Amino acid sequence: MDRFPSSKTDTSVKIFLGIHLYGYRYDRIMPPPAKEQQQFQMKHILGRDYIEFLKQYFPSAKIHFDERAHEHITVVHARSETNINGKAQFLPNIILFYPSLKSIYDRLELAIKLKVGIAIWDGGQGFDYFFDLF
């Protein structure tokens, strides 16, 4: 991956694309609440927490890249539960969104394409190597 040059356009100093270097973890609430209530509890996750999460849930944690969101998603599935049709379905117990070099790179490319600046949220909460792109 290449380093990104600074932009020389006037608009990049006026409009910013926010890039966060921390993640979000969604834990399924057990037992499931009534349908009108939230099904997952959300909390922020830092780089060190993500490493501990992977150590704890390896090898059951599966990492996928969401092409639409340009984000890596880590999922830990529950045991199979039967739905209305009697078929087994696997519901996620934990869904974790955490930035990667690919997701940050894609956002930097978008900022260049749109000729906007970037704003980094909480730079010290991710991995140090994230800054290799700048």
NUNU-480521 format. One record per residue: residue in three letters; x, y, z of N, C-alpha, C in turn; residue number from 1. Coordinates in nm, 2 decimals, decimal comma. Atoms other than C-alpha are relative to their C-alpha. Layout:
% NUNU-480521
[rec 'ALA'; [X; Y; Z]; [X; Y; Z]; [X; Y; Z]; NUM] ...
***
This chain:
% NUNU-480521
[rec 'MET'; [0,08; -0,12; 0,00]; [0,00; 0,00; 0,00]; [0,09; 0,12; 0,00]; 1] [rec 'ASP'; [-0,07; -0,13; 0,01]; [0,12; 0,35; -0,08]; [-0,03; 0,10; 0,10]; 2] [rec 'ARG'; [0,03; -0,11; -0,09]; [0,15; 0,65; 0,14]; [-0,09; 0,10; -0,08]; 3] [rec 'PHE'; [0,09; -0,10; 0,07]; [-0,11; 0,92; 0,06]; [0,06; 0,14; 0,01]; 4] [rec 'PRO'; [-0,06; -0,14; 0,00]; [0,02; 1,26; -0,05]; [-0,10; 0,10; 0,05]; 5] [rec 'SER'; [0,09; -0,10; -0,05]; [-0,12; 1,57; 0,10]; [-0,07; 0,06; -0,12]; 6] [rec 'SER'; [0,08; -0,06; 0,10]; [-0,39; 1,73; -0,11]; [0,03; 0,15; -0,01]; 7] [rec 'LYS'; [-0,03; -0,14; 0,03]; [-0,33; 2,07; -0,27]; [-0,13; 0,08; -0,03]; 8] [rec 'THR'; [0,12; -0,06; 0,04]; [-0,70; 2,15; -0,32]; [-0,05; 0,09; 0,12]; 9] [rec 'ASP'; [0,06; -0,08; -0,11]; [-0,89; 2,42; -0,13]; [-0,11; -0,07; 0,08]; 10] [rec 'THR'; [0,11; 0,06; -0,07]; [-1,19; 2,20; -0,05]; [0,05; -0,09; 0,11]; 11] [rec 'SER'; [-0,04; 0,10; -0,10]; [-0,98; 1,95; 0,15]; [0,02; 0,07; 0,14]; 12] [rec 'VAL'; [-0,01; -0,06; -0,13]; [-0,94; 2,21; 0,43]; [-0,13; 0,04; 0,06]; 13] [rec 'LYS'; [0,13; -0,04; -0,04]; [-1,31; 2,27; 0,45]; [-0,09; -0,12; 0,04]; 14] [rec 'ILE'; [0,08; 0,12; -0,02]; [-1,47; 1,92; 0,45]; [0,09; -0,11; 0,04]; 15] [rec 'PHE'; [-0,08; 0,11; -0,05]; [-1,34; 1,62; 0,64]; [-0,08; -0,13; 0,00]; 16] [rec 'LEU'; [0,05; 0,14; -0,01]; [-1,40; 1,25; 0,62]; [0,06; -0,06; 0,13]; 17] [rec 'GLY'; [-0,05; 0,06; -0,13]; [-1,38; 1,10; 0,98]; [0,04; -0,14; -0,02]; 18] [rec 'ILE'; [-0,06; 0,14; -0,01]; [-1,17; 0,79; 1,03]; [0,02; -0,03; 0,14]; 19] [rec 'HIS'; [-0,02; 0,05; -0,14]; [-1,19; 0,61; 1,36]; [0,10; -0,12; 0,00]; 20] [rec 'LEU'; [-0,10; 0,11; -0,01]; [-0,91; 0,38; 1,47]; [-0,04; -0,09; 0,12]; 21] [rec 'TYR'; [0,05; 0,09; -0,10]; [-1,12; 0,19; 1,73]; [-0,11; -0,08; -0,06]; 22] [rec 'GLY'; [0,11; 0,08; 0,05]; [-1,39; -0,07; 1,69]; [-0,12; 0,00; 0,08]; 23] [rec 'TYR'; [0,13; 0,02; -0,07]; [-1,74; -0,16; 1,80]; [-0,03; -0,15; 0,02]; 24] [rec 'ARG'; [0,03; 0,14; -0,03]; [-1,84; -0,48; 1,97]; [-0,15; -0,01; 0,04]; 25] [rec 'TYR'; [0,14; 0,02; -0,03]; [-2,20; -0,60; 1,97]; [-0,02; -0,14; 0,06]; 26] [rec 'ASP'; [0,03; 0,13; -0,06]; [-2,29; -0,88; 2,22]; [-0,15; -0,02; 0,01]; 27] [rec 'ARG'; [0,14; 0,04; 0,00]; [-2,62; -1,06; 2,19]; [-0,05; -0,01; 0,14]; 28] [rec 'ILE'; [0,06; 0,00; -0,14]; [-2,84; -1,01; 2,50]; [-0,06; -0,14; 0,02]; 29] [rec 'MET'; [0,06; 0,13; -0,03]; [-2,92; -1,35; 2,66]; [-0,07; 0,01; 0,13]; 30] [rec 'PRO'; [0,09; 0,05; 0,11]; [-3,19; -1,45; 2,71]; [-0,06; 0,12; -0,08]; 31] [rec 'PRO'; [0,05; -0,11; 0,09]; [-3,34; -1,26; 2,41]; [-0,11; 0,08; 0,07]; 32] [rec 'PRO'; [0,11; -0,09; -0,05]; [-3,55; -0,96; 2,52]; [-0,12; 0,00; -0,10]; 33] [rec 'ALA'; [0,12; -0,02; 0,08]; [-3,89; -0,88; 2,38]; [0,04; 0,06; -0,13]; 34] [rec 'LYS'; [-0,04; -0,05; 0,14]; [-3,88; -0,80; 2,00]; [0,02; 0,15; -0,01]; 35] [rec 'GLU'; [-0,01; -0,14; 0,01]; [-3,93; -0,43; 2,06]; [0,12; 0,06; 0,07]; 36] [rec 'GLN'; [-0,12; -0,04; -0,07]; [-3,62; -0,41; 2,27]; [0,13; -0,03; -0,08]; 37] [rec 'GLN'; [-0,12; 0,03; 0,07]; [-3,26; -0,40; 2,15]; [0,05; -0,14; 0,02]; 38] [rec 'GLN'; [-0,05; 0,14; -0,01]; [-3,11; -0,74; 2,08]; [0,15; -0,01; 0,03]; 39] [rec 'PHE'; [-0,14; 0,00; -0,02]; [-2,75; -0,65; 2,11]; [0,05; 0,12; 0,09]; 40] [rec 'GLN'; [-0,05; -0,10; -0,08]; [-2,55; -0,45; 2,36]; [0,14; 0,05; -0,07]; 41] [rec 'MET'; [-0,11; -0,05; 0,07]; [-2,28; -0,22; 2,20]; [0,10; 0,06; 0,10]; 42] [rec 'LYS'; [-0,11; -0,07; -0,07]; [-1,94; -0,11; 2,34]; [0,12; 0,02; -0,09]; 43] [rec 'HIS'; [-0,12; -0,03; 0,08]; [-1,62; 0,05; 2,20]; [0,10; -0,11; 0,03]; 44] [rec 'ILE'; [-0,11; 0,10; -0,02]; [-1,32; -0,18; 2,16]; [0,13; 0,06; -0,05]; 45] [rec 'LEU'; [-0,13; -0,06; 0,04]; [-0,96; -0,07; 2,15]; [0,09; -0,11; -0,06]; 46] [rec 'GLY'; [-0,09; 0,10; 0,06]; [-0,66; -0,24; 1,98]; [0,04; -0,11; 0,09]; 47] [rec 'ARG'; [-0,05; 0,11; -0,10]; [-0,54; -0,43; 2,29]; [-0,12; -0,09; 0,03]; 48] [rec 'ASP'; [0,12; 0,08; -0,03]; [-0,90; -0,55; 2,35]; [-0,03; -0,09; -0,12]; 49] [rec 'TYR'; [0,03; 0,09; 0,12]; [-0,93; -0,68; 1,99]; [0,10; -0,12; 0,00]; 50] [rec 'ILE'; [-0,10; 0,11; 0,00]; [-0,61; -0,88; 2,03]; [-0,05; -0,11; 0,11]; 51] [rec 'GLU'; [0,05; 0,09; -0,11]; [-0,75; -1,03; 2,36]; [-0,12; -0,08; -0,05]; 52] [rec 'PHE'; [0,12; 0,06; 0,05]; [-1,08; -1,10; 2,19]; [0,04; -0,12; -0,10]; 53] [rec 'LEU'; [-0,04; 0,10; 0,10]; [-0,91; -1,29; 1,90]; [0,07; -0,12; 0,08]; 54] [rec 'LYS'; [-0,06; 0,10; -0,08]; [-0,70; -1,49; 2,16]; [-0,11; -0,09; 0,06]; 55] [rec 'GLN'; [0,10; 0,07; -0,08]; [-1,01; -1,58; 2,36]; [-0,09; -0,09; -0,10]; 56] [rec 'TYR'; [0,10; 0,06; 0,09]; [-1,23; -1,68; 2,06]; [0,06; -0,08; -0,12]; 57] [rec 'PHE'; [-0,06; 0,08; 0,10]; [-0,98; -1,84; 1,83]; [-0,02; -0,15; 0,02]; 58] [rec 'PRO'; [0,02; -0,02; 0,14]; [-1,06; -2,05; 1,62]; [-0,14; 0,02; -0,04]; 59] [rec 'SER'; [0,15; -0,01; 0,04]; [-1,44; -2,00; 1,64]; [-0,03; 0,14; -0,06]; 60] [rec 'ALA'; [0,02; -0,13; 0,06]; [-1,41; -1,63; 1,55]; [0,03; 0,00; -0,15]; 61] [rec 'LYS'; [-0,02; 0,00; 0,15]; [-1,45; -1,58; 1,17]; [0,01; 0,15; -0,04]; 62] [rec 'ILE'; [-0,02; -0,14; 0,05]; [-1,32; -1,26; 1,00]; [-0,04; 0,01; -0,14]; 63] [rec 'HIS'; [0,05; -0,02; 0,13]; [-1,50; -1,14; 0,69]; [0,02; 0,14; -0,04]; 64] [rec 'PHE'; [-0,01; -0,13; 0,05]; [-1,46; -0,84; 0,47]; [-0,13; 0,04; -0,07]; 65] [rec 'ASP'; [0,12; -0,05; 0,06]; [-1,78; -0,65; 0,39]; [0,03; 0,09; -0,11]; 66] [rec 'GLU'; [-0,03; -0,08; 0,11]; [-1,74; -0,52; 0,04]; [-0,08; 0,13; -0,01]; 67] [rec 'ARG'; [0,08; -0,12; 0,01]; [-2,02; -0,27; 0,07]; [0,04; 0,10; 0,10]; 68] [rec 'ALA'; [-0,04; -0,09; -0,11]; [-1,91; -0,12; 0,40]; [0,15; 0,03; 0,00]; 69] [rec 'HIS'; [-0,15; -0,01; 0,00]; [-1,53; -0,16; 0,32]; [0,05; -0,01; 0,14]; 70] [rec 'GLU'; [-0,04; 0,01; -0,14]; [-1,49; -0,29; 0,68]; [0,01; -0,15; 0,03]; 71] [rec 'HIS'; [-0,01; 0,14; -0,05]; [-1,37; -0,61; 0,84]; [-0,09; -0,03; 0,12]; 72] [rec 'ILE'; [0,09; 0,04; -0,11]; [-1,62; -0,79; 1,06]; [0,04; -0,13; 0,06]; 73] [rec 'THR'; [-0,03; 0,12; -0,06]; [-1,54; -1,05; 1,31]; [-0,13; -0,05; 0,07]; 74] [rec 'VAL'; [0,13; 0,06; -0,04]; [-1,83; -1,29; 1,40]; [0,03; -0,12; 0,08]; 75] [rec 'VAL'; [-0,01; 0,12; -0,07]; [-1,86; -1,55; 1,67]; [-0,15; -0,05; 0,01]; 76] [rec 'HIS'; [0,13; 0,05; 0,01]; [-2,17; -1,77; 1,61]; [-0,04; -0,08; 0,12]; 77] [rec 'ALA'; [0,05; 0,08; -0,11]; [-2,39; -1,93; 1,87]; [-0,03; -0,14; -0,06]; 78] [rec 'ARG'; [0,04; 0,14; 0,05]; [-2,51; -2,29; 1,85]; [-0,12; 0,02; -0,09]; 79] [rec 'SER'; [0,12; -0,01; 0,09]; [-2,78; -2,36; 1,59]; [-0,13; 0,01; 0,08]; 80] [rec 'GLU'; [0,14; -0,01; -0,05]; [-3,13; -2,25; 1,68]; [-0,10; -0,03; -0,11]; 81] [rec 'THR'; [0,10; 0,03; 0,10]; [-3,44; -2,36; 1,51]; [-0,10; 0,12; -0,02]; 82] [rec 'ASN'; [0,09; -0,11; 0,03]; [-3,65; -2,10; 1,33]; [-0,14; -0,05; -0,02]; 83] [rec 'ILE'; [0,14; 0,04; 0,01]; [-4,02; -2,10; 1,25]; [-0,02; -0,11; -0,10]; 84] [rec 'ASN'; [0,01; 0,10; 0,10]; [-3,97; -2,32; 0,94]; [0,06; -0,14; 0,04]; 85] [rec 'GLY'; [-0,06; 0,13; -0,05]; [-3,79; -2,59; 1,15]; [0,14; -0,02; -0,05]; 86] [rec 'LYS'; [-0,13; 0,01; 0,05]; [-3,46; -2,52; 0,98]; [0,10; 0,06; 0,10]; 87] [rec 'ALA'; [-0,10; -0,06; -0,09]; [-3,14; -2,46; 1,18]; [0,06; 0,13; -0,06]; 88] [rec 'GLN'; [-0,07; -0,12; 0,04]; [-2,99; -2,12; 1,17]; [0,10; 0,04; 0,11]; 89] [rec 'PHE'; [-0,11; -0,04; -0,09]; [-2,68; -1,98; 1,33]; [-0,01; 0,15; 0,02]; 90] [rec 'LEU'; [0,01; -0,14; -0,03]; [-2,73; -1,65; 1,51]; [0,13; 0,04; 0,06]; 91] [rec 'PRO'; [-0,13; -0,05; -0,06]; [-2,42; -1,44; 1,60]; [-0,02; 0,03; 0,15]; 92] [rec 'ASN'; [-0,01; -0,04; -0,14]; [-2,34; -1,41; 1,97]; [0,07; 0,13; 0,01]; 93] [rec 'ILE'; [-0,08; -0,12; 0,00]; [-2,08; -1,14; 1,90]; [0,03; 0,04; -0,14]; 94] [rec 'ILE'; [-0,04; -0,06; 0,13]; [-2,03; -0,91; 1,60]; [0,09; 0,11; 0,04]; 95] [rec 'LEU'; [-0,10; -0,10; -0,04]; [-1,72; -0,70; 1,61]; [0,05; 0,07; -0,13]; 96] [rec 'PHE'; [-0,05; -0,08; 0,12]; [-1,63; -0,42; 1,36]; [0,13; 0,06; 0,05]; 97] [rec 'TYR'; [-0,13; -0,06; -0,04]; [-1,26; -0,32; 1,38]; [0,07; 0,04; -0,13]; 98] [rec 'PRO'; [-0,06; -0,04; 0,12]; [-1,07; -0,12; 1,13]; [0,13; -0,08; -0,03]; 99] [rec 'SER'; [-0,12; 0,07; 0,05]; [-0,79; -0,27; 0,92]; [0,07; 0,09; -0,09]; 100] [rec 'LEU'; [-0,08; -0,08; 0,10]; [-0,52; -0,14; 0,69]; [-0,09; 0,02; -0,13]; 101] [rec 'LYS'; [0,09; 0,00; 0,12]; [-0,76; -0,23; 0,40]; [-0,11; 0,10; 0,02]; 102] [rec 'SER'; [0,12; -0,09; -0,02]; [-1,06; -0,04; 0,55]; [0,05; 0,15; 0,01]; 103] [rec 'ILE'; [-0,05; -0,14; -0,01]; [-0,85; 0,27; 0,64]; [0,05; 0,05; -0,14]; 104] [rec 'TYR'; [-0,05; -0,03; 0,14]; [-0,68; 0,26; 0,29]; [-0,12; 0,04; -0,09]; 105] [rec 'ASP'; [0,12; -0,03; 0,08]; [-1,02; 0,25; 0,12]; [-0,06; 0,14; 0,03]; 106] [rec 'ARG'; [0,06; -0,13; -0,04]; [-1,14; 0,55; 0,32]; [0,09; 0,12; -0,04]; 107] [rec 'LEU'; [-0,09; -0,10; 0,04]; [-0,82; 0,74; 0,24]; [-0,01; 0,02; -0,15]; 108] [rec 'GLU'; [0,02; -0,02; 0,14]; [-0,87; 0,67; -0,13]; [-0,13; 0,07; -0,03]; 109] [rec 'LEU'; [0,12; -0,07; 0,02]; [-1,23; 0,79; -0,10]; [0,02; 0,15; 0,03]; 110] [rec 'ALA'; [-0,03; -0,15; -0,03]; [-1,11; 1,12; 0,06]; [0,07; 0,06; -0,11]; 111] [rec 'ILE'; [-0,07; -0,05; 0,12]; [-0,87; 1,17; -0,23]; [-0,10; 0,02; -0,12]; 112] [rec 'LYS'; [0,09; -0,01; 0,11]; [-1,14; 1,10; -0,48]; [-0,10; 0,11; 0,01]; 113] [rec 'LEU'; [0,09; -0,11; -0,03]; [-1,38; 1,34; -0,31]; [0,06; 0,13; 0,02]; 114] [rec 'LYS'; [-0,08; -0,13; -0,02]; [-1,10; 1,60; -0,26]; [-0,04; 0,06; 0,13]; 115] [rec 'VAL'; [0,03; -0,05; -0,13]; [-1,18; 1,63; 0,11]; [0,12; -0,04; 0,09]; 116] [rec 'GLY'; [-0,10; 0,04; -0,10]; [-0,95; 1,62; 0,42]; [-0,05; -0,11; 0,08]; 117] [rec 'ILE'; [0,04; 0,11; -0,10]; [-0,95; 1,36; 0,69]; [0,02; 0,05; 0,14]; 118] [rec 'ALA'; [-0,01; -0,03; -0,14]; [-1,01; 1,38; 1,06]; [0,01; -0,14; 0,07]; 119] [rec 'ILE'; [-0,03; 0,13; -0,07]; [-0,87; 1,09; 1,28]; [-0,06; 0,01; 0,14]; 120] [rec 'TRP'; [0,05; 0,01; -0,14]; [-1,07; 1,00; 1,59]; [0,08; -0,09; 0,08]; 121] [rec 'ASP'; [-0,07; 0,08; -0,10]; [-0,88; 0,87; 1,88]; [0,11; -0,09; -0,05]; 122] [rec 'GLY'; [-0,11; 0,07; 0,07]; [-0,56; 0,78; 1,70]; [0,08; -0,09; 0,09]; 123] [rec 'GLY'; [-0,08; 0,09; -0,09]; [-0,39; 0,62; 2,01]; [-0,07; -0,12; 0,04]; 124] [rec 'GLN'; [0,07; 0,12; -0,05]; [-0,66; 0,36; 2,05]; [0,00; -0,11; -0,10]; 125] [rec 'GLY'; [-0,01; 0,11; 0,10]; [-0,59; 0,15; 1,74]; [0,14; -0,06; 0,01]; 126] [rec 'PHE'; [-0,13; 0,06; 0,01]; [-0,27; -0,02; 1,63]; [0,10; 0,10; -0,06]; 127] [rec 'ASP'; [-0,10; -0,10; 0,05]; [0,05; 0,18; 1,57]; [0,02; -0,01; -0,15]; 128] [rec 'TYR'; [-0,02; 0,01; 0,14]; [0,09; 0,04; 1,22]; [-0,10; 0,06; -0,09]; 129] [rec 'PHE'; [0,10; -0,07; 0,08]; [-0,23; 0,21; 1,11]; [0,06; 0,13; -0,06]; 130] [rec 'PHE'; [-0,06; -0,13; 0,05]; [-0,02; 0,53; 1,08]; [0,10; -0,02; -0,11]; 131] [rec 'ASP'; [-0,09; 0,02; 0,11]; [0,21; 0,37; 0,82]; [-0,06; 0,05; -0,13]; 132] [rec 'LEU'; [0,07; -0,05; 0,13]; [-0,05; 0,48; 0,56]; [0,01; 0,15; -0,02]; 133] [rec 'PHE'; [0,00; -0,15; 0,01]; [-0,01; 0,85; 0,64]; [0,14; 0,05; -0,03]; 134] 
***
